[in-house]
Amino acid sequence: MTESEILDIFRKHSALLEGHFILSSGLHSNRYVQCALVLQHPRVAEQLCRELAEKFRHVGAAVVAAPALGGVLVAHEVARALGARALFTERQEGVMVLRRGFSLAPAEATLVVEDVITTGLSTRETIQAIEQAGGKVVAAAALIDRSGGAVDLGMPMAALVSLQIQNYNPADCPLCQAGIPAVKPGSRTKK
Ligand SMILES: [Zn+2]
């Protein structure tokens, strides 16, 4: 699949919106990505994640791990494609950890995945949690890299699609200045 075919799938499921959005960070943006809207269709999730998995077959991951909640389905479907296990990390008192009795063999090769990479923060926290549990993270992946390739995790990383998305401080948002109403996606609140 090409990037534009993948983007068409996202648009078709309203998972990629163009307009004027208030992100959960408080910043404003001209584009909004909500992977849950494509991942709600298991066959589409399987297809996209298989495509992502193929980029990483050579790393020989025995485990695919993701931060909950957004990455869980991605880890599951990428692991299915690779014949690996799927684990997820969760925040406990603000710290990303492996819970639920999940464990790794010493230096077990792990691929860390996300639905969307924005700043790379939760990916970094997941890498740390896996390494603390004794695993060895060999690469990182996401369905969408909305940093446009700017995030450097110090290891091989790839996404199905890399998007350059503009973020603005509300005070100098050109979309606000143009008088376009801002929408908070995923909620009914409009501003
Ligand atoms: Zn704005």
Backbone and ligand atoms as CSV (ligand in chain L), in Angstrom:
chain,resi,resn,atom,element,x,y,z
A,1,MET,N,N,0.844,-1.205,0.000
A,1,MET,CA,C,0.000,0.000,0.000
A,1,MET,C,C,0.881,1.258,0.000
A,2,THR,N,N,0.448,2.248,-0.748
A,2,THR,CA,C,1.187,3.515,-0.742
A,2,THR,C,C,0.671,4.388,0.405
A,3,GLU,N,N,1.447,5.440,0.732
A,3,GLU,CA,C,1.006,6.372,1.782
A,3,GLU,C,C,-0.367,6.943,1.446
A,4,SER,N,N,-0.594,7.254,0.167
A,4,SER,CA,C,-1.861,7.909,-0.155
A,4,SER,C,C,-3.024,6.916,-0.056
A,5,GLU,N,N,-2.781,5.637,-0.347
A,5,GLU,CA,C,-3.836,4.626,-0.145
A,5,GLU,C,C,-4.164,4.489,1.340
A,6,ILE,N,N,-3.116,4.554,2.166
A,6,ILE,CA,C,-3.320,4.444,3.613
A,6,ILE,C,C,-4.091,5.675,4.127
A,7,LEU,N,N,-3.706,6.849,3.652
A,7,LEU,CA,C,-4.414,8.066,4.066
A,7,LEU,C,C,-5.877,8.024,3.630
A,8,ASP,N,N,-6.142,7.443,2.454
A,8,ASP,CA,C,-7.531,7.314,1.995
A,8,ASP,C,C,-8.346,6.463,2.958
A,9,ILE,N,N,-7.720,5.398,3.476
A,9,ILE,CA,C,-8.413,4.542,4.454
A,9,ILE,C,C,-8.742,5.367,5.698
A,10,PHE,N,N,-7.778,6.155,6.169
A,10,PHE,CA,C,-8.022,7.001,7.350
A,10,PHE,C,C,-9.130,8.017,7.078
A,11,ARG,N,N,-9.100,8.641,5.919
A,11,ARG,CA,C,-10.127,9.651,5.605
A,11,ARG,C,C,-11.499,9.013,5.507
A,12,LYS,N,N,-11.549,7.849,4.876
A,12,LYS,CA,C,-12.820,7.143,4.684
A,12,LYS,C,C,-13.499,6.851,6.027
A,13,HIS,N,N,-12.702,6.611,7.065
A,13,HIS,CA,C,-13.262,6.295,8.376
A,13,HIS,C,C,-13.279,7.523,9.295
A,14,SER,N,N,-13.103,8.715,8.710
A,14,SER,CA,C,-13.069,9.975,9.473
A,14,SER,C,C,-12.007,9.962,10.560
A,15,ALA,N,N,-10.949,9.194,10.357
A,15,ALA,CA,C,-9.874,9.106,11.338
A,15,ALA,C,C,-8.813,10.174,11.088
A,16,LEU,N,N,-8.912,10.837,9.947
A,16,LEU,CA,C,-8.030,11.971,9.661
A,16,LEU,C,C,-8.923,13.127,9.236
A,17,LEU,N,N,-8.967,14.135,10.109
A,17,LEU,CA,C,-9.843,15.276,9.845
A,17,LEU,C,C,-8.997,16.490,9.526
A,18,GLU,N,N,-9.513,17.317,8.634
A,18,GLU,CA,C,-8.838,18.570,8.316
A,18,GLU,C,C,-9.764,19.720,8.701
A,19,GLY,N,N,-9.221,20.733,9.365
A,19,GLY,CA,C,-10.040,21.854,9.823
A,19,GLY,C,C,-9.300,22.640,10.887
A,20,HIS,N,N,-9.930,22.841,12.029
A,20,HIS,CA,C,-9.372,23.663,13.108
A,20,HIS,C,C,-9.701,22.971,14.426
A,21,PHE,N,N,-8.674,22.414,15.080
A,21,PHE,CA,C,-8.919,21.536,16.214
A,21,PHE,C,C,-8.182,21.989,17.467
A,22,ILE,N,N,-8.801,21.722,18.620
A,22,ILE,CA,C,-8.127,21.926,19.910
A,22,ILE,C,C,-7.662,20.551,20.375
A,23,LEU,N,N,-6.354,20.363,20.476
A,23,LEU,CA,C,-5.798,19.072,20.884
A,23,LEU,C,C,-5.872,18.933,22.398
A,24,SER,N,N,-5.679,17.699,22.886
A,24,SER,CA,C,-5.750,17.497,24.341
A,24,SER,C,C,-4.638,18.269,25.055
A,25,SER,N,N,-3.557,18.570,24.327
A,25,SER,CA,C,-2.461,19.373,24.890
A,25,SER,C,C,-2.845,20.845,25.057
A,26,GLY,N,N,-3.976,21.250,24.443
A,26,GLY,CA,C,-4.371,22.657,24.474
A,26,GLY,C,C,-3.933,23.416,23.229
A,27,LEU,N,N,-2.995,22.831,22.457
A,27,LEU,CA,C,-2.563,23.475,21.213
A,27,LEU,C,C,-3.666,23.351,20.159
A,28,HIS,N,N,-3.612,24.259,19.189
A,28,HIS,CA,C,-4.547,24.180,18.068
A,28,HIS,C,C,-3.837,23.555,16.876
A,29,SER,N,N,-4.601,22.937,15.989
A,29,SER,CA,C,-3.998,22.245,14.859
A,29,SER,C,C,-4.935,22.268,13.663
A,30,ASN,N,N,-4.316,22.096,12.471
A,30,ASN,CA,C,-5.124,22.066,11.243
A,30,ASN,C,C,-5.544,20.651,10.854
A,31,ARG,N,N,-5.017,19.653,11.585
A,31,ARG,CA,C,-5.371,18.272,11.269
A,31,ARG,C,C,-5.540,17.495,12.559
A,32,TYR,N,N,-6.393,16.500,12.521
A,32,TYR,CA,C,-6.610,15.680,13.704
A,32,TYR,C,C,-6.659,14.216,13.305
A,33,VAL,N,N,-5.931,13.392,14.034
A,33,VAL,CA,C,-5.873,11.963,13.748
A,33,VAL,C,C,-6.499,11.196,14.902
A,34,GLN,N,N,-7.429,10.328,14.610
A,34,GLN,CA,C,-8.029,9.477,15.651
A,34,GLN,C,C,-8.023,8.027,15.151
A,35,CYS,N,N,-6.932,7.310,15.490
A,35,CYS,CA,C,-6.748,5.952,14.970
A,35,CYS,C,C,-7.848,4.992,15.408
A,36,ALA,N,N,-8.475,5.252,16.549
A,36,ALA,CA,C,-9.531,4.341,17.034
A,36,ALA,C,C,-10.629,4.165,15.988
A,37,LEU,N,N,-10.825,5.192,15.162
A,37,LEU,CA,C,-11.895,5.105,14.162
A,37,LEU,C,C,-11.561,4.155,13.018
A,38,VAL,N,N,-10.293,3.921,12.733
A,38,VAL,CA,C,-9.965,2.858,11.765
A,38,VAL,C,C,-9.825,1.517,12.486
A,39,LEU,N,N,-9.276,1.561,13.700
A,39,LEU,CA,C,-9.019,0.311,14.424
A,39,LEU,C,C,-10.312,-0.353,14.919
A,40,GLN,N,N,-11.437,0.391,14.899
A,40,GLN,CA,C,-12.713,-0.223,15.303
A,40,GLN,C,C,-13.155,-1.295,14.302
A,41,HIS,N,N,-12.558,-1.286,13.126
A,41,HIS,CA,C,-12.873,-2.297,12.116
A,41,HIS,C,C,-11.750,-3.326,12.112
A,42,PRO,N,N,-11.962,-4.488,12.730
A,42,PRO,CA,C,-10.859,-5.439,12.887
A,42,PRO,C,C,-10.159,-5.801,11.580
A,43,ARG,N,N,-10.903,-5.911,10.488
A,43,ARG,CA,C,-10.249,-6.289,9.228
A,43,ARG,C,C,-9.326,-5.181,8.727
A,44,VAL,N,N,-9.745,-3.930,8.944
A,44,VAL,CA,C,-8.906,-2.797,8.529
A,44,VAL,C,C,-7.683,-2.721,9.444
A,45,ALA,N,N,-7.924,-2.922,10.747
A,45,ALA,CA,C,-6.819,-2.907,11.712
A,45,ALA,C,C,-5.794,-3.973,11.340
A,46,GLU,N,N,-6.282,-5.156,11.003
A,46,GLU,CA,C,-5.405,-6.265,10.644
A,46,GLU,C,C,-4.578,-5.919,9.399
A,47,GLN,N,N,-5.252,-5.339,8.417
A,47,GLN,CA,C,-4.593,-5.011,7.150
A,47,GLN,C,C,-3.500,-3.951,7.355
A,48,LEU,N,N,-3.835,-2.879,8.089
A,48,LEU,CA,C,-2.862,-1.803,8.305
A,48,LEU,C,C,-1.680,-2.298,9.137
A,49,CYS,N,N,-1.976,-3.069,10.175
A,49,CYS,CA,C,-0.921,-3.526,11.073
A,49,CYS,C,C,-0.045,-4.586,10.397
A,50,ARG,N,N,-0.619,-5.354,9.499
A,50,ARG,CA,C,0.191,-6.324,8.754
A,50,ARG,C,C,1.201,-5.565,7.877
A,51,GLU,N,N,0.701,-4.493,7.281
A,51,GLU,CA,C,1.556,-3.641,6.449
A,51,GLU,C,C,2.718,-3.073,7.288
A,52,LEU,N,N,2.399,-2.608,8.505
A,52,LEU,CA,C,3.425,-2.064,9.397
A,52,LEU,C,C,4.389,-3.175,9.832
A,53,ALA,N,N,3.839,-4.336,10.140
A,53,ALA,CA,C,4.657,-5.462,10.607
A,53,ALA,C,C,5.698,-5.862,9.567
A,54,GLU,N,N,5.336,-5.779,8.291
A,54,GLU,CA,C,6.267,-6.201,7.233
A,54,GLU,C,C,7.552,-5.374,7.239
A,55,LYS,N,N,7.449,-4.119,7.687
A,55,LYS,CA,C,8.640,-3.261,7.754
A,55,LYS,C,C,9.611,-3.747,8.817
A,56,PHE,N,N,9.110,-4.600,9.735
A,56,PHE,CA,C,9.923,-4.984,10.898
A,56,PHE,C,C,10.142,-6.481,11.025
A,57,ARG,N,N,9.755,-7.230,9.996
A,57,ARG,CA,C,9.903,-8.683,10.087
A,57,ARG,C,C,11.374,-9.056,10.333
A,58,HIS,N,N,12.294,-8.289,9.717
A,58,HIS,CA,C,13.723,-8.596,9.800
A,58,HIS,C,C,14.312,-8.386,11.203
A,59,VAL,N,N,13.625,-7.645,12.082
A,59,VAL,CA,C,14.226,-7.407,13.404
A,59,VAL,C,C,14.027,-8.597,14.343
A,60,GLY,N,N,13.172,-9.536,13.969
A,60,GLY,CA,C,13.012,-10.766,14.738
A,60,GLY,C,C,12.423,-10.568,16.120
A,61,ALA,N,N,11.439,-9.675,16.241
A,61,ALA,CA,C,10.836,-9.420,17.551
A,61,ALA,C,C,9.997,-10.608,18.012
A,62,ALA,N,N,10.208,-11.014,19.254
A,62,ALA,CA,C,9.388,-12.070,19.857
A,62,ALA,C,C,8.208,-11.461,20.600
A,63,VAL,N,N,8.329,-10.156,20.882
A,63,VAL,CA,C,7.305,-9.434,21.637
A,63,VAL,C,C,7.016,-8.117,20.937
A,64,VAL,N,N,5.744,-7.743,20.906
A,64,VAL,CA,C,5.355,-6.410,20.461
A,64,VAL,C,C,4.679,-5.749,21.659
A,65,ALA,N,N,5.146,-4.555,22.024
A,65,ALA,CA,C,4.609,-3.888,23.213
A,65,ALA,C,C,4.160,-2.482,22.868
A,66,ALA,N,N,3.086,-2.039,23.532
A,66,ALA,CA,C,2.546,-0.709,23.271
A,66,ALA,C,C,2.036,-0.100,24.557
A,67,PRO,N,N,2.007,1.236,24.624
A,67,PRO,CA,C,1.376,1.897,25.764
A,67,PRO,C,C,-0.148,1.827,25.635
A,68,ALA,N,N,-0.825,1.495,26.731
A,68,ALA,CA,C,-2.292,1.521,26.742
A,68,ALA,C,C,-2.727,3.000,26.744
A,69,LEU,N,N,-3.811,3.395,26.197
A,69,LEU,CA,C,-4.783,2.513,25.616
A,69,LEU,C,C,-4.637,2.473,24.099
A,70,GLY,N,N,-4.161,3.579,23.551
A,70,GLY,CA,C,-4.189,3.742,22.096
A,70,GLY,C,C,-3.404,2.697,21.333
A,71,GLY,N,N,-2.327,2.165,21.920
A,71,GLY,CA,C,-1.468,1.256,21.182
A,71,GLY,C,C,-1.858,-0.210,21.275
A,72,VAL,N,N,-2.807,-0.531,22.172
A,72,VAL,CA,C,-3.085,-1.945,22.476
A,72,VAL,C,C,-3.491,-2.741,21.232
A,73,LEU,N,N,-4.430,-2.190,20.466
A,73,LEU,CA,C,-4.891,-2.929,19.280
A,73,LEU,C,C,-3.793,-3.023,18.232
A,74,VAL,N,N,-2.964,-2.004,18.143
A,74,VAL,CA,C,-1.862,-2.018,17.172
A,74,VAL,C,C,-0.867,-3.114,17.553
A,75,ALA,N,N,-0.524,-3.189,18.843
A,75,ALA,CA,C,0.395,-4.242,19.302
A,75,ALA,C,C,-0.186,-5.623,18.997
A,76,HIS,N,N,-1.472,-5.771,19.264
A,76,HIS,CA,C,-2.138,-7.051,19.063
A,76,HIS,C,C,-2.077,-7.486,17.603
A,77,GLU,N,N,-2.400,-6.577,16.696
A,77,GLU,CA,C,-2.450,-6.935,15.270
A,77,GLU,C,C,-1.052,-7.060,14.663
A,78,VAL,N,N,-0.113,-6.237,15.102
A,78,VAL,CA,C,1.266,-6.379,14.596
A,78,VAL,C,C,1.841,-7.707,15.092
A,79,ALA,N,N,1.550,-8.045,16.347
A,79,ALA,CA,C,2.036,-9.313,16.900
A,79,ALA,C,C,1.420,-10.498,16.167
A,80,ARG,N,N,0.155,-10.381,15.808
A,80,ARG,CA,C,-0.499,-11.446,15.049
A,80,ARG,C,C,0.250,-11.675,13.720
A,81,ALA,N,N,0.579,-10.564,13.047
A,81,ALA,CA,C,1.251,-10.667,11.748
A,81,ALA,C,C,2.655,-11.256,11.886
A,82,LEU,N,N,3.316,-10.963,13.020
A,82,LEU,CA,C,4.707,-11.415,13.194
A,82,LEU,C,C,4.795,-12.757,13.917
A,83,GLY,N,N,3.666,-13.256,14.410
A,83,GLY,CA,C,3.706,-14.478,15.215
A,83,GLY,C,C,4.397,-14.248,16.555
A,84,ALA,N,N,4.243,-13.018,17.084
A,84,ALA,CA,C,4.892,-12.651,18.357
A,84,ALA,C,C,3.834,-12.527,19.462
A,85,ARG,N,N,4.269,-12.258,20.713
A,85,ARG,CA,C,3.334,-11.946,21.790
A,85,ARG,C,C,3.028,-10.452,21.777
A,86,ALA,N,N,1.876,-10.097,22.296
A,86,ALA,CA,C,1.501,-8.685,22.407
A,86,ALA,C,C,1.322,-8.317,23.875
A,87,LEU,N,N,2.084,-7.327,24.328
A,87,LEU,CA,C,1.972,-6.837,25.708
A,87,LEU,C,C,1.623,-5.357,25.682
A,88,PHE,N,N,1.123,-4.861,26.809
A,88,PHE,CA,C,0.945,-3.413,26.894
A,88,PHE,C,C,1.411,-2.887,28.242
A,89,THR,N,N,1.851,-1.661,28.225
A,89,THR,CA,C,2.278,-0.982,29.451
A,89,THR,C,C,1.167,-0.007,29.861
A,90,GLU,N,N,1.162,0.313,31.144
A,90,GLU,CA,C,0.148,1.228,31.678
A,90,GLU,C,C,0.816,2.154,32.674
A,91,ARG,N,N,0.177,3.287,32.881
A,91,ARG,CA,C,0.683,4.212,33.885
A,91,ARG,C,C,0.178,3.829,35.259
A,92,GLN,N,N,1.129,3.751,36.198
A,92,GLN,CA,C,0.776,3.510,37.591
A,92,GLN,C,C,1.395,4.647,38.386
A,93,GLU,N,N,0.541,5.453,39.013
A,93,GLU,CA,C,1.001,6.670,39.695
A,93,GLU,C,C,1.936,7.478,38.805
A,94,GLY,N,N,1.537,7.608,37.551
A,94,GLY,CA,C,2.272,8.462,36.619
A,94,GLY,C,C,3.448,7.803,35.935
A,95,VAL,N,N,3.800,6.585,36.349
A,95,VAL,CA,C,4.973,5.915,35.746
A,95,VAL,C,C,4.502,4.759,34.865
A,96,MET,N,N,5.053,4.673,33.648
A,96,MET,CA,C,4.691,3.610,32.715
A,96,MET,C,C,5.352,2.308,33.156
A,97,VAL,N,N,4.530,1.269,33.381
A,97,VAL,CA,C,5.066,-0.022,33.846
A,97,VAL,C,C,4.311,-1.168,33.173
A,98,LEU,N,N,4.919,-2.354,33.227
A,98,LEU,CA,C,4.248,-3.582,32.817
A,98,LEU,C,C,3.488,-4.097,34.028
A,99,ARG,N,N,2.219,-4.407,33.856
A,99,ARG,CA,C,1.426,-4.954,34.958
A,99,ARG,C,C,0.830,-6.285,34.525
A,100,ARG,N,N,-0.149,-6.746,35.259
A,100,ARG,CA,C,-0.958,-7.920,34.890
A,100,ARG,C,C,-0.148,-9.205,34.756
A,101,GLY,N,N,1.045,-9.234,35.367
A,101,GLY,CA,C,1.857,-10.441,35.287
A,101,GLY,C,C,2.608,-10.598,33.986
A,102,PHE,N,N,2.567,-9.579,33.117
A,102,PHE,CA,C,3.364,-9.627,31.882
A,102,PHE,C,C,4.844,-9.685,32.242
A,103,SER,N,N,5.614,-10.518,31.548
A,103,SER,CA,C,7.052,-10.538,31.796
A,103,SER,C,C,7.785,-10.838,30.496
A,104,LEU,N,N,9.082,-10.577,30.509
A,104,LEU,CA,C,9.927,-10.779,29.336
A,104,LEU,C,C,11.102,-11.661,29.719
A,105,ALA,N,N,11.541,-12.470,28.767
A,105,ALA,CA,C,12.773,-13.234,28.974
A,105,ALA,C,C,13.938,-12.241,28.922
A,106,PRO,N,N,15.091,-12.569,29.556
A,106,PRO,CA,C,16.224,-11.641,29.510
A,106,PRO,C,C,16.598,-11.299,28.063
A,107,ALA,N,N,16.672,-9.988,27.782
A,107,ALA,CA,C,17.048,-9.467,26.454
A,107,ALA,C,C,16.119,-9.929,25.330
A,108,GLU,N,N,14.882,-10.258,25.688
A,108,GLU,CA,C,13.924,-10.691,24.659
A,108,GLU,C,C,13.657,-9.534,23.678
A,109,ALA,N,N,13.799,-9.839,22.383
A,109,ALA,CA,C,13.684,-8.801,21.340
A,109,ALA,C,C,12.252,-8.276,21.274
A,110,THR,N,N,12.119,-6.971,21.448
A,110,THR,CA,C,10.802,-6.340,21.547
A,110,THR,C,C,10.681,-5.186,20.563
A,111,LEU,N,N,9.548,-5.160,19.883
A,111,LEU,CA,C,9.198,-4.041,19.006
A,111,LEU,C,C,8.156,-3.209,19.746
A,112,VAL,N,N,8.423,-1.918,19.926
A,112,VAL,CA,C,7.467,-1.036,20.600
A,112,VAL,C,C,6.635,-0.319,19.540
A,113,VAL,N,N,5.322,-0.392,19.682
A,113,VAL,CA,C,4.445,0.233,18.683
A,113,VAL,C,C,3.477,1.214,19.339
A,114,GLU,N,N,2.955,2.100,18.511
A,114,GLU,CA,C,2.008,3.128,18.928
A,114,GLU,C,C,0.980,3.288,17.825
A,115,ASP,N,N,-0.150,3.867,18.136
A,115,ASP,CA,C,-1.041,4.246,17.039
A,115,ASP,C,C,-0.497,5.518,16.381
A,116,VAL,N,N,-0.257,6.545,17.189
A,116,VAL,CA,C,0.256,7.803,16.659
A,116,VAL,C,C,1.463,8.233,17.485
A,117,ILE,N,N,2.539,8.603,16.831
A,117,ILE,CA,C,3.670,9.226,17.516
A,117,ILE,C,C,3.546,10.731,17.331
A,118,THR,N,N,3.489,11.457,18.439
A,118,THR,CA,C,3.398,12.920,18.353
A,118,THR,C,C,4.714,13.524,18.822
A,119,THR,N,N,5.020,13.345,20.109
A,119,THR,CA,C,6.295,13.850,20.632
A,119,THR,C,C,7.267,12.697,20.904
A,120,GLY,N,N,6.741,11.476,20.907
A,120,GLY,CA,C,7.571,10.310,21.222
A,120,GLY,C,C,7.646,10.023,22.707
A,121,LEU,N,N,6.971,10.843,23.515
A,121,LEU,CA,C,7.086,10.682,24.968
A,121,LEU,C,C,6.588,9.319,25.445
A,122,SER,N,N,5.378,8.922,25.051
A,122,SER,CA,C,4.855,7.647,25.564
A,122,SER,C,C,5.624,6.466,24.978
A,123,THR,N,N,6.157,6.630,23.758
A,123,THR,CA,C,7.006,5.570,23.186
A,123,THR,C,C,8.265,5.422,24.026
A,124,ARG,N,N,8.882,6.545,24.372
A,124,ARG,CA,C,10.093,6.510,25.216
A,124,ARG,C,C,9.802,5.858,26.560
A,125,GLU,N,N,8.669,6.217,27.151
A,125,GLU,CA,C,8.304,5.646,28.457
A,125,GLU,C,C,8.074,4.139,28.347
A,126,THR,N,N,7.518,3.714,27.211
A,126,THR,CA,C,7.271,2.281,27.011
A,126,THR,C,C,8.592,1.541,26.823
A,127,ILE,N,N,9.501,2.129,26.066
A,127,ILE,CA,C,10.832,1.540,25.870
A,127,ILE,C,C,11.503,1.335,27.230
A,128,GLN,N,N,11.393,2.372,28.071
A,128,GLN,CA,C,11.998,2.310,29.402
A,128,GLN,C,C,11.376,1.183,30.252
A,129,ALA,N,N,10.049,1.075,30.181
A,129,ALA,CA,C,9.349,0.045,30.966
A,129,ALA,C,C,9.762,-1.352,30.515
A,130,ILE,N,N,9.922,-1.534,29.205
A,130,ILE,CA,C,10.313,-2.848,28.663
A,130,ILE,C,C,11.744,-3.171,29.092
A,131,GLU,N,N,12.610,-2.160,29.031
A,131,GLU,CA,C,14.008,-2.411,29.406
A,131,GLU,C,C,14.135,-2.676,30.896
A,132,GLN,N,N,13.306,-1.976,31.682
A,132,GLN,CA,C,13.325,-2.233,33.122
A,132,GLN,C,C,12.864,-3.655,33.442
A,133,ALA,N,N,12.009,-4.186,32.574
A,133,ALA,CA,C,11.521,-5.559,32.778
A,133,ALA,C,C,12.479,-6.597,32.186
A,134,GLY,N,N,13.608,-6.121,31.635
A,134,GLY,CA,C,14.638,-7.038,31.151
A,134,GLY,C,C,14.637,-7.273,29.653
A,135,GLY,N,N,13.641,-6.734,28.947
A,135,GLY,CA,C,13.574,-6.916,27.492
A,135,GLY,C,C,14.557,-6.020,26.763
A,136,LYS,N,N,14.741,-6.294,25.469
A,136,LYS,CA,C,15.617,-5.459,24.648
A,136,LYS,C,C,14.775,-4.896,23.509
A,137,VAL,N,N,14.605,-3.576,23.498
A,137,VAL,CA,C,13.802,-2.956,22.447
A,137,VAL,C,C,14.674,-2.784,21.210
A,138,VAL,N,N,14.243,-3.382,20.092
A,138,VAL,CA,C,15.068,-3.379,18.880
A,138,VAL,C,C,14.600,-2.352,17.856
A,139,ALA,N,N,13.354,-1.893,17.969
A,139,ALA,CA,C,12.848,-0.895,17.024
A,139,ALA,C,C,11.522,-0.357,17.541
A,140,ALA,N,N,11.086,0.755,16.940
A,140,ALA,CA,C,9.808,1.360,17.309
A,140,ALA,C,C,9.013,1.645,16.040
A,141,ALA,N,N,7.691,1.576,16.159
A,141,ALA,CA,C,6.836,1.739,14.984
A,141,ALA,C,C,5.539,2.414,15.373
A,142,ALA,N,N,4.921,3.078,14.397
A,142,ALA,CA,C,3.614,3.681,14.622
A,142,ALA,C,C,2.832,3.642,13.324
A,143,LEU,N,N,1.516,3.627,13.441
A,143,LEU,CA,C,0.719,3.746,12.223
A,143,LEU,C,C,0.981,5.113,11.608
A,144,ILE,N,N,0.937,6.145,12.440
A,144,ILE,CA,C,1.118,7.508,11.946
A,144,ILE,C,C,2.157,8.245,12.774
A,145,ASP,N,N,3.103,8.834,12.091
A,145,ASP,CA,C,4.082,9.715,12.739
A,145,ASP,C,C,3.657,11.137,12.431
A,146,ARG,N,N,3.064,11.800,13.430
A,146,ARG,CA,C,2.594,13.154,13.140
A,146,ARG,C,C,3.644,14.207,13.491
A,147,SER,N,N,4.866,13.747,13.760
A,147,SER,CA,C,5.961,14.702,13.953
A,147,SER,C,C,6.662,14.964,12.617
A,148,GLY,N,N,6.225,14.286,11.564
A,148,GLY,CA,C,6.878,14.455,10.264
A,148,GLY,C,C,8.312,13.963,10.267
A,149,GLY,N,N,8.621,12.972,11.114
A,149,GLY,CA,C,9.964,12.395,11.152
A,149,GLY,C,C,10.904,13.102,12.123
A,150,ALA,N,N,10.376,14.055,12.917
A,150,ALA,CA,C,11.231,14.851,13.806
A,150,ALA,C,C,11.629,14.105,15.091
A,151,VAL,N,N,10.854,13.081,15.461
A,151,VAL,CA,C,11.144,12.369,16.716
A,151,VAL,C,C,12.320,11.417,16.503
A,152,ASP,N,N,13.313,11.514,17.388
A,152,ASP,CA,C,14.485,10.629,17.333
A,152,ASP,C,C,14.511,9.793,18.606
A,153,LEU,N,N,14.306,8.489,18.460
A,153,LEU,CA,C,14.259,7.613,19.635
A,153,LEU,C,C,15.589,6.913,19.857
A,154,GLY,N,N,16.563,7.194,19.009
A,154,GLY,CA,C,17.866,6.553,19.140
A,154,GLY,C,C,17.839,5.087,18.738
A,155,MET,N,N,16.854,4.717,17.924
A,155,MET,CA,C,16.775,3.333,17.422
A,155,MET,C,C,15.964,3.370,16.130
A,156,PRO,N,N,16.004,2.285,15.343
A,156,PRO,CA,C,15.217,2.291,14.108
A,156,PRO,C,C,13.744,2.552,14.403
A,157,MET,N,N,13.159,3.427,13.626
A,157,MET,CA,C,11.745,3.737,13.800
A,157,MET,C,C,11.107,3.935,12.438
A,158,ALA,N,N,9.875,3.465,12.273
A,158,ALA,CA,C,9.159,3.691,11.022
A,158,ALA,C,C,7.679,3.782,11.289
A,159,ALA,N,N,6.987,4.497,10.416
A,159,ALA,CA,C,5.537,4.617,10.498
A,159,ALA,C,C,4.964,4.310,9.123
A,160,LEU,N,N,3.692,3.957,9.095
A,160,LEU,CA,C,3.061,3.748,7.791
A,160,LEU,C,C,2.980,5.063,7.038
A,161,VAL,N,N,2.666,6.116,7.787
A,161,VAL,CA,C,2.501,7.427,7.181
A,161,VAL,C,C,3.173,8.465,8.070
A,162,SER,N,N,3.905,9.370,7.438
A,162,SER,CA,C,4.507,10.476,8.162
A,162,SER,C,C,3.796,11.754,7.734
A,163,LEU,N,N,3.244,12.456,8.719
A,163,LEU,CA,C,2.484,13.672,8.410
A,163,LEU,C,C,3.129,14.869,9.076
A,164,GLN,N,N,3.206,15.949,8.325
A,164,GLN,CA,C,3.665,17.200,8.911
A,164,GLN,C,C,2.414,17.947,9.354
A,165,ILE,N,N,2.159,17.938,10.660
A,165,ILE,CA,C,0.945,18.578,11.148
A,165,ILE,C,C,1.321,19.839,11.906
A,166,GLN,N,N,0.674,20.945,11.547
A,166,GLN,CA,C,0.968,22.219,12.191
A,166,GLN,C,C,0.259,22.290,13.538
A,167,ASN,N,N,1.018,22.639,14.581
A,167,ASN,CA,C,0.421,22.915,15.888
A,167,ASN,C,C,0.637,24.393,16.196
A,168,TYR,N,N,-0.353,25.018,16.799
A,168,TYR,CA,C,-0.254,26.445,17.105
A,168,TYR,C,C,-0.618,26.712,18.552
A,169,ASN,N,N,0.055,27.677,19.153
A,169,ASN,CA,C,-0.427,28.204,20.421
A,169,ASN,C,C,-1.715,28.977,20.127
A,170,PRO,N,N,-2.721,28.811,21.008
A,170,PRO,CA,C,-3.995,29.494,20.736
A,170,PRO,C,C,-3.802,30.991,20.490
A,171,ALA,N,N,-2.838,31.604,21.190
A,171,ALA,CA,C,-2.640,33.058,21.076
A,171,ALA,C,C,-2.216,33.476,19.670
A,172,ASP,N,N,-1.452,32.610,18.973
A,172,ASP,CA,C,-1.076,33.019,17.612
A,172,ASP,C,C,-1.487,31.985,16.562
A,173,CYS,N,N,-2.689,31.430,16.757
A,173,CYS,CA,C,-3.219,30.455,15.804
A,173,CYS,C,C,-3.844,31.193,14.614
A,174,PRO,N,N,-3.325,30.944,13.404
A,174,PRO,CA,C,-3.868,31.636,12.231
A,174,PRO,C,C,-5.317,31.243,11.931
A,175,LEU,N,N,-5.695,30.050,12.369
A,175,LEU,CA,C,-7.077,29.607,12.121
A,175,LEU,C,C,-8.050,30.368,13.027
A,176,CYS,N,N,-7.597,30.631,14.283
A,176,CYS,CA,C,-8.398,31.484,15.182
A,176,CYS,C,C,-8.516,32.883,14.587
A,177,GLN,N,N,-7.355,33.385,14.111
A,177,GLN,CA,C,-7.337,34.742,13.559
A,177,GLN,C,C,-8.244,34.859,12.346
A,178,ALA,N,N,-8.406,33.745,11.609
A,178,ALA,CA,C,-9.288,33.756,10.443
A,178,ALA,C,C,-10.755,33.574,10.836
A,179,GLY,N,N,-11.003,33.426,12.166
A,179,GLY,CA,C,-12.375,33.330,12.652
A,179,GLY,C,C,-13.035,31.985,12.410
A,180,ILE,N,N,-12.222,30.951,12.167
A,180,ILE,CA,C,-12.774,29.603,11.949
A,180,ILE,C,C,-13.058,28.962,13.316
A,181,PRO,N,N,-14.273,28.498,13.557
A,181,PRO,CA,C,-14.568,27.902,14.875
A,181,PRO,C,C,-13.696,26.675,15.137
A,182,ALA,N,N,-13.168,26.573,16.362
A,182,ALA,CA,C,-12.310,25.434,16.720
A,182,ALA,C,C,-13.151,24.313,17.324
A,183,VAL,N,N,-12.784,23.085,16.978
A,183,VAL,CA,C,-13.521,21.914,17.444
A,183,VAL,C,C,-12.619,21.086,18.317
A,184,LYS,N,N,-13.180,20.576,19.430
A,184,LYS,CA,C,-12.447,19.645,20.275
A,184,LYS,C,C,-12.851,18.239,19.833
A,185,PRO,N,N,-12.019,17.557,19.057
A,185,PRO,CA,C,-12.461,16.263,18.536
A,185,PRO,C,C,-12.673,15.261,19.651
A,186,GLY,N,N,-13.588,14.360,19.424
A,186,GLY,CA,C,-13.843,13.301,20.396
A,186,GLY,C,C,-14.757,13.741,21.530
A,187,SER,N,N,-15.144,15.002,21.525
A,187,SER,CA,C,-16.121,15.455,22.522
A,187,SER,C,C,-17.147,16.307,21.798
A,188,ARG,N,N,-18.235,16.620,22.499
A,188,ARG,CA,C,-19.263,17.423,21.824
A,188,ARG,C,C,-19.075,18.901,22.094
A,189,THR,N,N,-18.038,19.208,22.901
A,189,THR,CA,C,-17.810,20.604,23.263
A,189,THR,C,C,-17.222,21.362,22.085
A,190,LYS,N,N,-17.850,22.463,21.753
A,190,LYS,CA,C,-17.260,23.318,20.732
A,190,LYS,C,C,-16.937,24.655,21.378
A,191,LYS,N,N,-15.936,25.318,20.822
A,191,LYS,CA,C,-15.524,26.574,21.419
A,191,LYS,C,C,-15.662,27.667,20.362
L,1,ZN,ZN,ZN,-6.947,28.127,16.706
